[in-house]
Amino acid sequence: MSDSVSTSLPARPSPDAPVIPLPSAPAAVPVGRGLLFVTVAGVAWGTAGATASLAFDSSGLGPVALTFWRAVGGLVLLLALRALRPRRAKALRPQEPGRRRAVRILVTGLGFTVFQAAYFGAVDATGLAVGTVVTQGAAPVLVALGGRLFMAERLGRGGRVAVMGALGGLAVLMLGGDGSGAVRPAGVALGLLSAAGYAVITLGSRFFARRGAGADPLGTTLTSFAVSAVCLLPLAAAEGLWPRTAELGRTLGLMAYLVTVPTALAYGLFFAGLMAVRATTASVITLLEPVTAAVIAVAVLGERLTTATVVGTTVLLGAVLALAYGEARGPAVVSER
């Protein structure tokens, strides 16, 4: 997007929203409040997968249909949020050519669509804890690798450690099972696909930002929701667009929560918080997301965390911390959220 600190670690490596580098601006909130906002956003995002898991059981909706409704609901609520927020003077930016803008919106929207739908598919296939951890752990590593391969970004020692750690964590998850079926290959594959979609969003944002294609992060998220809704509509209709359940009230309540708390509210808080908090700091704080998801998975959904799951999760999240540490030590590179 427009000028901001660029790192190979996304500001929020998680399965709930694309992270678009925010434009440089004076902090809109104090640092302490910004930290609180990012923390609340991370915890709220950690409840999205659990809400989806409960909605699968009560509604008969599949991952694609649920992602479609989340995109539609998120689009409506974030449009209202943008209409209500105070108007600020916009910095002058070079006019972005129409074709480049259309390509940027399409790339970001398609990446977002894969990111969201594959994550819900991973939760449905292999459970909340494993699906969240695989996506959360693999996303920043894929971004670092993609930046190195396609954009000549320096991987660094922290990046190399993170890549090896992520591969080790995935290997433990896949090969260290005890026959309980807690980790299913199809779910892990969907988690990796979700992480790949996230990497496309982040790397695409950097690519276009370096060519002067600046954009408001909230506006980019809105267009991503719109593209996602359009792309998913025919697939959701084929899967089953309407809830098929006698528990319609419960289903509507779950869907209302999904589009309000971990979508509109969490996005609003995260955007506000990132104006005062470094992206690397935010990425570490939002590791609360997989922790929250794991606690809910065990306490509410009755999922069983095997030794392999715990060890693999620890190694994966340790890889993210190693990447964050390496980024924090390195010099900031201004290039462009």
C-alpha positions as CSV (number, residue, x, y, z in Angstrom):
1,M,0.0,0.0,0.0
2,S,1.4,3.5,0.5
3,D,4.5,4.2,2.5
4,S,4.9,2.0,5.6
5,V,7.5,-0.2,7.3
6,S,7.8,-3.4,5.2
7,T,8.8,-6.7,6.8
8,S,8.7,-10.3,5.6
9,L,6.6,-11.1,8.6
10,P,2.9,-10.1,8.1
11,A,1.4,-7.8,10.6
12,R,-1.2,-10.5,11.5
13,P,-0.4,-14.0,10.3
14,S,-3.8,-15.5,10.9
15,P,-6.7,-17.1,9.1
16,D,-9.2,-14.4,9.5
17,A,-8.2,-11.4,7.4
18,P,-5.7,-10.2,4.9
19,V,-3.0,-8.0,6.4
20,I,-2.4,-5.0,4.2
21,P,0.4,-2.7,5.4
22,L,-1.0,0.5,6.8
23,P,0.1,3.9,5.5
24,S,2.4,5.9,7.7
25,A,0.5,8.3,9.8
26,P,0.7,9.8,13.3
27,A,-0.7,7.3,15.9
28,A,-4.4,7.7,16.1
29,V,-4.4,6.2,19.6
30,P,-1.9,6.0,22.4
31,V,0.5,3.0,22.3
32,G,-1.0,1.4,25.4
33,R,-4.5,1.5,23.9
34,G,-3.2,0.3,20.6
35,L,-1.7,-2.8,22.3
36,L,-5.0,-3.4,24.0
37,F,-6.9,-3.1,20.6
38,V,-4.5,-5.6,18.9
39,T,-4.8,-8.0,21.8
40,V,-8.6,-7.9,21.8
41,A,-8.6,-8.4,18.0
42,G,-6.3,-11.4,18.3
43,V,-8.5,-13.1,20.9
44,A,-11.6,-12.3,18.8
45,W,-10.1,-13.8,15.7
46,G,-9.3,-16.9,17.8
47,T,-13.1,-17.4,18.2
48,A,-13.9,-17.4,14.5
49,G,-12.9,-21.0,13.8
50,A,-14.9,-22.2,16.9
51,T,-17.9,-20.3,15.7
52,A,-17.6,-21.8,12.3
53,S,-17.3,-25.3,13.8
54,L,-20.5,-24.9,15.8
55,A,-22.2,-23.4,12.8
56,F,-21.3,-26.5,10.7
57,D,-23.0,-28.7,13.3
58,S,-26.1,-26.7,13.7
59,S,-26.8,-25.3,10.2
60,G,-25.8,-27.9,7.6
61,L,-23.8,-25.2,5.8
62,G,-20.4,-26.1,4.4
63,P,-17.2,-24.2,4.5
64,V,-17.8,-22.3,1.2
65,A,-21.3,-21.2,2.1
66,L,-20.3,-20.1,5.5
67,T,-17.4,-18.1,4.0
68,F,-19.8,-16.5,1.5
69,W,-22.1,-15.3,4.3
70,R,-19.2,-14.1,6.3
71,A,-18.0,-12.1,3.3
72,V,-21.4,-10.6,2.7
73,G,-22.0,-9.8,6.3
74,G,-18.5,-8.4,6.8
75,L,-18.9,-6.2,3.7
76,V,-22.1,-4.7,5.0
77,L,-20.8,-4.0,8.5
78,L,-17.5,-2.6,7.4
79,L,-19.2,-0.3,4.9
80,A,-21.3,1.0,7.8
81,L,-18.1,1.3,9.9
82,R,-16.4,3.3,7.1
83,A,-19.4,5.6,6.8
84,L,-19.4,6.3,10.5
85,R,-15.7,6.9,11.1
86,P,-14.4,10.5,11.1
87,R,-13.2,11.7,7.8
88,R,-9.5,12.6,7.7
89,A,-7.6,14.6,5.1
90,K,-6.0,12.2,2.6
91,A,-2.4,12.4,1.7
92,L,-1.8,13.2,-2.0
93,R,-0.8,10.0,-3.9
94,P,0.0,9.3,-7.5
95,Q,-3.1,8.3,-9.5
96,E,-3.2,4.5,-9.9
97,P,-3.9,3.4,-13.4
98,G,-7.3,1.7,-13.8
99,R,-5.9,-1.6,-15.1
100,R,-3.3,-1.9,-12.3
101,R,-6.0,-1.1,-9.7
102,A,-8.3,-3.8,-11.2
103,V,-5.4,-6.4,-11.1
104,R,-4.5,-5.4,-7.6
105,I,-8.1,-5.8,-6.4
106,L,-8.5,-9.1,-8.2
107,V,-5.3,-10.6,-6.8
108,T,-6.0,-9.5,-3.3
109,G,-9.7,-10.6,-3.5
110,L,-8.8,-14.1,-5.0
111,G,-6.1,-14.6,-2.4
112,F,-8.5,-13.6,0.4
113,T,-11.2,-16.0,-1.0
114,V,-8.8,-19.0,-0.9
115,F,-7.5,-17.9,2.5
116,Q,-10.9,-17.8,4.1
117,A,-12.6,-20.7,2.5
118,A,-9.6,-23.1,2.9
119,Y,-9.3,-22.2,6.6
120,F,-12.9,-23.0,7.3
121,G,-12.4,-26.2,5.3
122,A,-9.4,-27.1,7.4
123,V,-11.3,-26.5,10.6
124,D,-14.1,-28.7,9.3
125,A,-11.7,-31.4,8.2
126,T,-9.2,-31.7,11.0
127,G,-10.5,-29.7,13.9
128,L,-10.2,-26.2,15.2
129,A,-6.8,-26.5,17.0
130,V,-4.9,-28.2,14.3
131,G,-6.5,-26.2,11.4
132,T,-5.7,-22.9,13.1
133,V,-2.2,-23.7,14.1
134,V,-1.2,-25.0,10.6
135,T,-2.5,-21.9,9.0
136,Q,-1.1,-19.6,11.6
137,G,2.3,-21.2,11.6
138,A,2.7,-21.7,7.9
139,A,1.4,-18.2,6.7
140,P,4.4,-16.0,7.8
141,V,6.9,-18.7,6.7
142,L,5.3,-18.8,3.2
143,V,5.4,-15.1,3.1
144,A,9.1,-15.1,4.0
145,L,9.9,-17.8,1.4
146,G,7.8,-16.0,-1.3
147,G,9.5,-12.7,-0.6
148,R,12.9,-14.4,-1.0
149,L,12.0,-16.3,-4.2
150,F,9.9,-13.7,-6.0
151,M,10.9,-10.4,-4.6
152,A,14.6,-10.9,-3.8
153,E,14.0,-10.1,-0.1
154,R,16.6,-11.2,2.4
155,L,15.5,-14.2,4.4
156,G,18.0,-13.8,7.2
157,R,19.0,-16.1,10.0
158,G,15.6,-15.8,11.7
159,G,13.8,-16.6,8.5
160,R,15.9,-19.7,7.9
161,V,15.3,-20.9,11.4
162,A,11.5,-20.2,11.0
163,V,11.4,-22.2,7.8
164,M,13.1,-25.2,9.3
165,G,11.0,-24.9,12.4
166,A,7.8,-24.8,10.4
167,L,8.7,-27.8,8.4
168,G,9.7,-29.7,11.6
169,G,6.4,-28.7,13.3
170,L,4.3,-29.9,10.3
171,A,6.3,-33.2,10.3
172,V,5.6,-33.8,13.9
173,L,1.9,-33.1,13.4
174,M,1.6,-35.4,10.4
175,L,3.9,-38.3,11.5
176,G,3.6,-38.2,15.2
177,G,-0.1,-39.2,15.5
178,D,-1.2,-41.9,17.8
179,G,-3.9,-43.3,15.6
180,S,-6.6,-41.1,17.1
181,G,-7.3,-39.3,13.8
182,A,-6.8,-35.9,15.5
183,V,-4.6,-34.8,12.6
184,R,-6.1,-35.5,9.1
185,P,-3.9,-34.9,6.0
186,A,-6.8,-33.3,4.1
187,G,-7.2,-30.7,6.8
188,V,-3.5,-30.0,7.0
189,A,-3.5,-29.6,3.2
190,L,-6.4,-27.1,3.4
191,G,-4.6,-25.2,6.2
192,L,-1.5,-24.9,4.0
193,L,-3.7,-23.8,1.1
194,S,-5.2,-21.1,3.3
195,A,-1.7,-20.0,4.3
196,A,-0.7,-19.8,0.7
197,G,-3.7,-17.6,0.0
198,Y,-2.6,-15.3,2.8
199,A,0.9,-15.2,1.3
200,V,-0.5,-14.1,-2.1
201,I,-2.4,-11.3,-0.3
202,T,0.6,-10.0,1.5
203,L,3.2,-10.4,-1.2
204,G,0.8,-8.9,-3.8
205,S,0.3,-5.9,-1.5
206,R,4.0,-5.3,-1.3
207,F,4.5,-5.8,-5.1
208,F,1.8,-3.2,-6.0
209,A,2.9,-0.8,-3.2
210,R,6.4,-0.7,-4.5
211,R,4.9,0.5,-7.8
212,G,3.0,3.3,-6.2
213,A,-0.3,1.5,-5.9
214,G,-1.3,2.9,-2.4
215,A,-4.7,2.1,-0.9
216,D,-6.5,2.4,2.4
217,P,-6.3,-0.9,4.2
218,L,-10.0,-0.8,5.2
219,G,-10.9,-0.1,1.6
220,T,-8.7,-3.0,0.4
221,T,-10.5,-5.3,2.9
222,L,-13.9,-4.1,1.7
223,T,-13.0,-4.9,-2.0
224,S,-11.6,-8.3,-0.9
225,F,-14.9,-9.1,0.8
226,A,-16.8,-8.0,-2.4
227,V,-14.6,-10.1,-4.7
228,S,-14.9,-13.1,-2.3
229,A,-18.7,-12.9,-2.2
230,V,-18.9,-12.8,-6.0
231,C,-16.5,-15.6,-6.5
232,L,-18.0,-17.8,-3.8
233,L,-21.7,-17.3,-4.7
234,P,-21.9,-20.0,-7.4
235,L,-19.9,-22.5,-5.3
236,A,-21.9,-21.8,-2.2
237,A,-25.1,-22.3,-4.2
238,A,-23.9,-25.7,-5.4
239,E,-22.8,-26.6,-1.8
240,G,-26.0,-25.4,-0.3
241,L,-26.6,-21.7,0.3
242,W,-29.3,-21.8,2.9
243,P,-29.2,-23.4,6.4
244,R,-30.9,-26.7,6.5
245,T,-31.8,-27.1,10.2
246,A,-34.6,-26.9,12.7
247,E,-32.2,-24.8,14.9
248,L,-32.5,-21.7,12.7
249,G,-32.3,-19.2,15.6
250,R,-29.1,-20.8,16.9
251,T,-27.6,-20.8,13.4
252,L,-28.5,-17.1,12.8
253,G,-27.0,-16.2,16.2
254,L,-23.7,-17.9,15.4
255,M,-23.5,-16.3,12.0
256,A,-24.4,-12.9,13.5
257,Y,-21.5,-13.3,16.0
258,L,-19.2,-14.4,13.2
259,V,-19.7,-11.3,11.1
260,T,-19.7,-8.8,14.0
261,V,-17.1,-9.8,16.7
262,P,-14.3,-11.6,14.8
263,T,-15.0,-9.6,11.6
264,A,-16.2,-6.0,11.9
265,L,-15.2,-5.4,15.5
266,A,-11.8,-7.1,15.3
267,Y,-10.9,-5.4,12.0
268,G,-11.9,-2.0,13.4
269,L,-9.8,-2.5,16.5
270,F,-6.8,-4.0,14.6
271,F,-6.7,-1.1,12.1
272,A,-6.8,1.4,14.9
273,G,-4.2,-0.5,17.0
274,L,-1.8,-0.8,14.1
275,M,-1.6,3.0,13.8
276,A,0.3,2.9,17.2
277,V,1.9,-0.6,17.3
278,R,4.8,-2.0,15.2
279,A,3.7,-4.7,12.7
280,T,6.2,-7.2,14.3
281,T,4.8,-6.5,17.8
282,A,1.3,-7.0,16.5
283,S,2.3,-10.3,14.9
284,V,3.6,-11.7,18.2
285,I,0.6,-10.4,20.2
286,T,-1.8,-12.1,17.8
287,L,-0.3,-15.5,18.6
288,L,-3.0,-15.3,21.2
289,E,-5.3,-16.4,18.3
290,P,-4.1,-20.1,18.1
291,V,-3.9,-20.2,21.9
292,T,-7.5,-19.0,22.2
293,A,-8.5,-21.5,19.5
294,A,-6.8,-24.4,21.3
295,V,-8.4,-23.5,24.6
296,I,-11.8,-23.3,23.0
297,A,-11.2,-26.5,21.1
298,V,-10.5,-28.5,24.3
299,A,-12.9,-26.7,26.7
300,V,-15.9,-26.2,24.5
301,L,-15.6,-28.5,21.4
302,G,-14.2,-31.5,23.3
303,E,-11.2,-31.9,20.9
304,R,-8.3,-34.0,22.2
305,L,-4.8,-32.6,22.0
306,T,-2.3,-35.4,21.6
307,T,1.3,-35.2,22.5
308,A,2.2,-34.8,18.8
309,T,-0.3,-32.0,18.5
310,V,1.1,-30.1,21.4
311,V,4.7,-30.6,20.3
312,G,4.0,-29.7,16.7
313,T,2.0,-26.7,17.7
314,T,4.8,-25.5,20.0
315,V,7.4,-25.9,17.2
316,L,5.3,-24.1,14.6
317,L,4.5,-21.1,16.9
318,G,8.2,-21.1,17.9
319,A,9.0,-20.7,14.3
320,V,6.8,-17.6,14.0
321,L,8.5,-16.1,17.1
322,A,11.9,-16.8,15.5
323,L,10.8,-14.9,12.4
324,A,9.4,-12.1,14.5
325,Y,12.6,-11.8,16.5
326,G,14.7,-11.7,13.3
327,E,12.5,-9.0,11.9
328,A,12.6,-7.0,15.1
329,R,16.4,-7.0,15.0
330,G,16.7,-6.1,11.4
331,P,16.6,-2.6,10.0
332,A,13.2,-1.3,8.8
333,V,12.9,-1.0,5.1
334,V,10.6,1.7,3.8
335,S,8.9,0.5,0.7
336,E,5.4,0.7,0.7
337,R,-0.9,-3.6,5.0
